[in-house]
């Protein structure tokens, strides 16, 4: 897969690498995608996410 990397995307990728602690872009993207799917839910892979429950607790 190829991505057109703008300056904004390059900077975001650097932040993502730092935030995930990964050394490669592909591993950082994998980790971010997994986290998003688990938090969001409402998919075949993860029917029940954690976001709504966590937000309810925060309120």
Secondary structure, 3 states (H helix, E strand, C coil): CCCCCCHHHHHHHHHHHHHHCCCCHHHHHHHHHHHHHHHHCCCCCCCCCCHHHHHHHHC
